[in-house]
Amino acid sequence: MFDRIKSEIAYLSGLRRALARTTPVGKNPTRTYCDLADELAIQYGDQTALLSDRETFSYREWNGRANRYARWARSQGLGKGDVVGLLMPNRPEYLAIWLGLARAGLITALINTNVSGASLAHSVNVAAAKALIVDASLAPQLATARDQLNQPLLILAHGAPPPGMAEPRIDEIIETFSDAPLTPGERVALTIDDGALYVYTSGTTGMPKAARITHSRLQRMIYGFSAVMNAQASDRMYQSLPMYHSTGGVLATGAVLSVGGSCFIRERFSASDFWADIVRHQCTMFVYVGELCRYLLNAPPTPNDKAHRIRLCFGNGLRPDIFTPFRDRFGIKQILEFYAASEGNVALFNLDSHPGAVGRIPVWAKKSFPFKIVAYDVEQNIDQRNAEGRCIECAPNEVGEAIGEILDDPNKPASRFDGYADAAATKAKILRDVFREGDSWFRTGDLLRRDAAGYFYFVDRIGDTFRWKGENVSTTEVSEAIATFPGVREANVYGVSVPGYEGRAGMAAMVVDDADHFDLSGLRAHIAAHLPTYARPVFLRFRRDLDTTGTFKQKKTELVAEGFELPPGADPVYFDDRTIGAYRPIAADFTSALRAGSVKL
């Protein structure tokens, strides 16, 4: 009974804080995130806002640097609604760039720094970008996509470009512009419904989609998370997740900046440096994904494990099997697991750190949240309907697709769905005539279940997308890359569970011309040239044929269930041994070797 009362109090207090901080967003339709940054610069001035091992900005410096980028954009004739792609590793400058472009009325497309070739070109082209800012260190990736980029396109380098990259340096150019506040004549008339960012998200099929983040959504995301974390000016966030994702690049940074706190930004995550960094920079919060927590838990103990000042961490994907061990080993006072999508209208918070849950909606609060779990037919890949043609709401502990009702109601801005750069992609995410004629709901593409107490648990992704190394992997993209290699007839790509690892590892079942003489090393090099690291198949399975449905869709369910360790005499299976840089056959004791740590993926 005490735990239930504690849970109700935590939920109610978090909800009240969130409502108090997000409600003002819609009351002034012309107060954008850019205006908030101006106000923060005035209020907090020389206090540290953003810091890293590379650079440190006070609130005034961060805002002033953004003004330089805004003036540069105007000088190029870039106007309201134009898109600029940003391909850059984590650093404070990242936030200054997109803030400045937003101040000029532009939309910044935050491009995944792992993509190259066709994937990189697609990310730029689907957003109809007119310019692209590329960190000089990523010039080799740009080179793989140049001939596939739509033209004309203004490309600028940030940092000293390597030989062969002749683009002008944006970091030098902006120094010629003033960092003073924009004059009334320089300002662009904006509302909270104007776009600020494109954040790429993988759906159930195909290439990444560019989700539209308006100034309204941007502020509600930031204020909402700041509220549920009860962020204060004394807080310092530790941020090592990719800034092209909204969790690391928007929520973690924005939540503390909105209240006068600060954020330490690390270029990339390091398990060996994590706690030392946190202690050295006196951080009080950090952001995670489940795989990050597993890496930390598997790392050797250090004196810094509990020498920190962390009061809270937040993120998603922390699986039930390590939730409690992680909390106890590192002495984390509060773990705030959440469930949400950058573009969606569904958000759940586990405010009382209930192990394994991604959030909770008490019975008394259900009417305030137009959110349902509906029955889903995994085999047919469709939502189930009753005799009247309506969706069927799942009972407690039944697994189904999570959906959120789309409402165009000024009093309920969180229920909006702002869509993608691609109209067809937007249409595909809307489920219609769900419970009544004419209603519309956002499809999360995720399978969840709810228990009798109102806690929600993530089960899996629907369809052709799985998550590995903290990234969503499109099986269509992977199979298409494999199929272009000589000798491959067909490839069916899916994700399989691996003991000791979060998410699902990529596996490809292939039909080839000659399995006995197939060029495995050539395929591995081909895959490496066409896919980012996280999307490259960990396992390969050679088959004589691939099963399909009556409509010639590849069947995955049985392959997923069979996994990677097959009985003797079955299909040959190989795994990507990155210690030797080659695919090699799986031994009989492979799973035992994984658990023992002698084999690592």
N, C-alpha and C positions, 0 to 999 in steps of 0.2 A: 504493500500500500504506500509506504514512504517513497519508494522509487517512482511509482506512478504519479504521486503528487509532485515530486521533484521534476519529473518530465513535463507535466502540465505547466508548471511555473516557468521552466526554461523556454518552452514553446511560446507561451503567452508573452513573456518579456521580450523575446526575440522578434516576435510578430509586431509588437507595439513599436519597438525601435525602428523596424523596417518601414512601417507605415508612416512614422513621424518624419523619417529622412527622405522617403521617396515621394510623398504626397506633394511637396512644393514644386516638383519637376514640371507637372502639367499646368500649374497655375500661372506661370509666365511663359507663354509659348515662344518668346524670342530670347530667353536666357539659355544659351547653349553651353556645352562643355568648355568652349573657348572663353566665355564670360566667367565661368567658374575659375578657370586658371588665372585670369586677370585678378580676380578677387583674392585668390590664394597668394598671389605674388605681393599684393598690397598688405595682406594680413600677416604673412609669415616672412616676407622679405628675405633676409640673409640666413634664415634657418635652412639646414640641409634638407633637400627634397630627395635627390637621387644620387647614389654613389656607387662606384665600382672600382675595380683595380685599375681601370683605364681613365676614368674621369669622374668628377663630382660637380653637381649643380645645386645651388641654392634655389629656393622658389623663384626668386627674382631672375636668376641666370637661366633657369629652365624656360620661364615664360619669355624672357628677352630673346633667347635663341630661337624660339618658335616664331617670334616676330620677324626675325631675319628670313626664315623660310617662307613666311607669308608674303613678304615683300618680293622675294625672288620669284615666287609663283606668279605674282601679278606682272612682274617684268617680262615673263615669258608668254604673256597673253593667255595663261591658263585661267579659266573662269569657273563659275559656280557649277558644280556637278561633274566637272572633269575628273578623271581618275589618274592617279600616279601610283605605280607599283613600287614597293619597298622590299628589297632583298638584302637583309642585313642581320648579322648576329646580334645577340643580346648586348645592350649597352644603354646608358642614359640618353645618348643622342637619338636613339630610336624613338623615344617618346616626344622629344623636341621636334622631330621631323613631322610626325603625323599630326601633332597639335598645330604646328604652323601651317601645314597644308589645309587642315580643317578650318583654320581661321581665315584662309583665303577662299573658303567655300568649296574646297576640293575633297575628294574621297580618296583615302590611301588604301590600297590593296596590300595587305600584309602577307607576303609570299613566304611559303615554307622554304627554309634555307637548305633542306635536304633534297629538293627536287632538281631535276635537270632535264635536258632534252625536251621530249614532247610534253611532259608534265609541267615543266617550267613555262614553256611557250603557251600551253593551254591556260595556265593561271593568269598570264598577262593578257592573252587575247580575250578570254571570256569576260574579263572586267572592262574591256575596251579601253585599256590604259593609253594615255597620250604621252606619258613619260615614265621612265623607269630609273630609280636610284639604286645602284648596286654597290655594295661594299667591295672594295678592291680585292679582298681575300676570296671573294666568290666569283671572280672573273672567269675561272675555268668552267664553272657551271653555266654561266651566261653563254660562253662560246659554244656549248652543245645545243643551244636553243636558238641562236641568232637567225639561222636560215628559216626558222618556222614562225618567227614573230611577225605579226601584222605590221605593215608600214603605212604611213611614216610614224616613227617612234623616237622621241628624244631620250637618249640614254646618258646618264651621268654617273661618274665614279665617285665614291666616297673613300678617300684615302689615295695614297700613291698607286696608280695603276701599274700592273705588270707589263712587260713587253708585249706588244700586240693589242693592247687596249688603249685606244687613242681618245677616249671620251674625256670631256672637260671634268674637272674636279669640283663637285658641288660644295665640298667642305671648304675650299678656298674661295669659291664664288660668293658664298653667303657672308663672308667676312667683310665684303664691300657694302653690305646693307646694314642699316641701323637696327639696333635692338630696342629702341624706344617704343612705347605703346603706339599702336596704330592710330592715326588721326581719323576723325569721322569720315573724311573723304577716302581713306584707304580701306575702310571696313566694308565688308560684304553683308548685305541684309540676309540674315539666316533665321530659321526657326528650328524648333526641336524636332520637327519632322524631316529636316534635311539630312542627307547621308553624311556620315563622318568616316566610316571604315568599311572595308570588305574583309571579312574573316573567312578563310576557306575551311570548309567542312566536307568530309566524305560522307556521301549518302549510301544507299544500299547498292547502287551500281554506278559504274562510270567514273569519270575524272572528278576531282574536287569541285565543289560548288562554292561560289562567292556569296556568302551571306551578308545581307545589307544591315549595317549597324547605324541607326540614326542617332542624332544627339539625344533624343528622348531615351532610347534604349540604352545608350552608353551611360547616361547619368543614372538611370534606374538600376542598372547592373552594379555600378560603383557604389551608389548610396545604399542599395539593398544589402550587399555583402559587407560594407563598412558597418552597417547597423547590426547584422546578426553576429558579427565578430566583436561588436562593441569597441571598434577601433578608436584609439585616443591619440592625441598629439605626442604622447610619450612612446608610442609604438614604433618599432622599426621592423619592416618585413624583410625576410630573406627570400629572394626570387631567383631560382635557377632553371625554371621551365622555359621553353621557347616562347619568345614574345610575339611570334606570329599567331599563337593561340590566344583566345580571349582569357583563359584562366591565368596565365602568366603575364601576358602583355597588357591586360585591361583590369581584371579583378584584383590581382595581387598588388599591383602598383597603385591603381586608382583608389582602392579602399583606404589606404593609409594617407595618401596625398590629400584626399578630400577633407581630412580633419587636422592637417598640419603635421602628420607623422613623416617618416622617411622610409626609403626602400633601398636595400642593397641589392644590386643586380650582378649576378655572376654570368659569364658568357655561356658556360655549359655546366651541367651537373657533374659533381665529382663526389663519390661516396667517401673517399679518403680525406677530402678537405671540408666536407659539409659541416661537421660540428665545430671544427677549428675556426672556420669562417664565422659561424654564428656566435661563438664565444668572443672572437676578436672584435666583431662589429656590434656586439651587445644587442643582437636582434631579439625581439620578443615574440615574433610570429614567423611562420614559414608556410609556403604553399607546396603541395605535393600531388603526384599521381601515384597510383598503387605500386607501380614497378619501382619507383624511387624509394618507397618505404621498404620494399623487400630487399633492395640493394643495401640499404643502411642496416637492416636487421641481420643480413648475412655477412656484413663486414666485421672484422675483429674488434673487440672492445677497445675503447680508448678512454683516457681520463676525462675527455670532454663530453662523454655520453650524457652525463647529468650535471655538468658544470655550467650549463647555459641558463639563460633567463626566459626561455620560451614559455609562454602562458597558453598559447593556442596554435594549432596548425589547421589548415583547411585544404580541401581538395576532393578528388574523387578516385574511385578504383581501389580503395584500401579493403582488401578482401577479408572475410570473417576469420580465416585461419591465422592471420598475422595481426589483426586489429589489437587484441589484448596484449600479445607479446611485445608489439611495437610500443604501445602506450607505456607498458610497465618498464621495459628496459631503459627507455630514454626519459622517463618521468614526465611525460606530456600531460599537462593538466586538463586540456580539452582538445578533442579531435572533432573538428566540424566537417563531417562528410556531407557532400551535397550532390544533387543530381540536377543537371540543366543542360541546355544546348544554346550556343551563341545566338542562333536565329529563332529559337523556339519560344513558346509562351508557357512552358512548364518549368517550375523550379521547386525543388524539395530540399529541406535542410534537416540534418540529424543534429538537432540542437543540444541533445542531452548525451551525446557520444554513445548511443546504443550500439554495441558491437555488430558490425555487418550491415547495418541499415544505411540506406542512402537518403533517408528523410522520413518525415512523419506528418500526417494530417490527422489530428484527433477527430473523433466523431462530431464534436460540437463545432468544429471549424470547417467541415466538409462543404457546406453551402457557399463559403467564401472563396473556394478554389474550384473553378470549372475544369477539373482534372479527373480522368477515368482510366481504368484498365479494361480493355475489351478483348474478348476471345479472339484468338488468332490461329489460323490453320497453317502451321509451319510447312507441311508437305505441299499444300497448294499455294502457299505464299500470299494468302489473302486474309482479310478480316472476316470472321464468321458472321452471318446474318441469320435472323430468325424468319419465321414465315411471313412476317410483315415487311421484311427487307431492312430491318434495323439491326444495328450492332448489339451485341450481348455483353453487358457489363459482367466482369468476372467477380465471383464470390471470393471471400478471404482465402488466401493461399493458392488460388488458381493463377496460372501464368498467362499473361496476355500482353498486348501492345499498349504502351502508355500513350495517351492522346490528351490534348488540351484544347478546350473550345476557343475558337477565334471570335472575338467580339470587337466590333468597331464602336467602342463606347468611351468617350472622353474620361468618364469616371473610373474606367477599368483599363488603363493603358497597358498593364502587364499582360493583358489577354490578346494583344495585337500580334500579328505575324507580318513582318516587313518584307519577307521573301528574299529572293536571290537576284543576282545580276541577270540570270537566265530565266525568262518567263516560264518556260517549259518545266524547269526544275522547281519553280515555285508551285506550279499547278500540281505536280506529282506529290507534294508534301501535304496536300489538303484532302482530308476525308470528308465527304459530303453525305447529307441525309443520314446522319448517324443515329440519332434518337428521335428526330422529328424531321419533317419535310423542310428543306432549306437550310438546316444548320450546317456549320462547317467546323472541322477540328484539325489541329496540327498533328501530323503523324511524327512521332519521335523516332520510329524505326527501332525501338528498343523493347525487349520483353522484360516486364517487371512483375512482381507479385506483392500483395499487401496482406499483412497478418491481421488478426482480429483486433489488435491494439492500435492499428493505424500506421504501423511501420512499413516502409516500402523497401524492397530488396531487388537489386539489379540481377537479372538472370542471363541475358545475352543480347547480342545484336541480331536483328532480323536480316535474312537474305544474304547478300553477297559481300558483306563487309565484316571484317573481324579486327580486333584491336591487339596490337603487338608493340612492345617497347613504347607504350604511351601514345601510339599513333594509330589512326584508322587506316586499314589497308583495303583497297578495292580489289576484289578478286578478278574483276573484269580487266583492270589495267595490268595486273600481273600476268594473267593468262594470255593477253594479247602480246605482251613483251616476249613471253616464252615461245609462243606460236610462230614468231618471225624468225626463229633460229632454224637453220637447215636441218632437215631430218625429223622435225617435230610435226606430227599430224594434228594432234589435239592435245589440249591441256585443260584440266579441270582443277581450279585452285580453291582451297578452303583453309580454314583454321582448325588446328587440333590442340587440345589441352596437353600441357607438359607439366609433370610433377615439379613443384618448386618454382614455377614461373607464372607471372600474371598474364592475363589475356590468352590469346591463342597464337601458336606459331604457324607460319605459313607452310602449307604442304601442297605439292602439285602432283596430281596423277596424270601421267603422260602416255600417249600412244606415239611411238616413234617407228621409223622405217626399219632400223636394225638395232635392237637393244644391246646385242652382244658387242657391237663395235661403235656404240654411240659416243660422241665426243663430249664427255662430261666437263672437262676443263674448258672447252670452248663455250659450252652453255653457261658455265659459271661466269666467265668473262663477259659474255653477252648480257647476262642478267645484271651484272655490276654496272655495265655501261648504260643500261636503260631504266634502272629502278633505284630509288633511294634505299639505303641500308636496311631500314626496318621492313621494307616491302619484299625483300628478296626471300624466296622460299628457303626454309630451314630444312625441309624434307622433300625428297623426290621419290615418287613411286612409279614404276614402269608397269603398264598394263597392256593387254592385247586389244582391249576395246573399252569404251566408256559408256556406262548406262545412261540412257536418256528417257524422258517422259514421252507421252504420245504426241506432244507438240514439240519434240526435239530439244527440250531444255535439259541441260546436264543435271543428273541427280547427285546431290552432295550428302544427303542425310546418312546413308550407309557408310560412305567413305569417312565422314567425320567420326561416326561411332567406332569404326575399326581402328582409327588412329594411326600411329606410325610404327608400332611394334606388332608385326604380323606373325602368325604361326609358321613353323618350318614348312618349306615347300610353296609358300604363298608368293605374291609378287615381290620382286627385289625392291628394297627401300634403301635410300642413301640419305646421309645427313651432311650438312655443310659444316665441316670441321675448320673453323677459322684459324686454328692454331697452325695448320699446315696449308691453308688456302686452297682446299679442295673438297669435293664431295667424296665421301667414302662409305662403304656399306655399314649398316647398323649391325652390331654384334648382338649375340643372344642376351647378354647381361647389360644392355644399353641403359635401361631405366634404372637399374641398380647403380650404374656408374654415374648417372645424372644425380641421383640422390646423394651419392657419396662425394660428389663434387669433382670427380676425376674427369668428367666430360662436362663441358659448359657450352651453352648456345649463345 
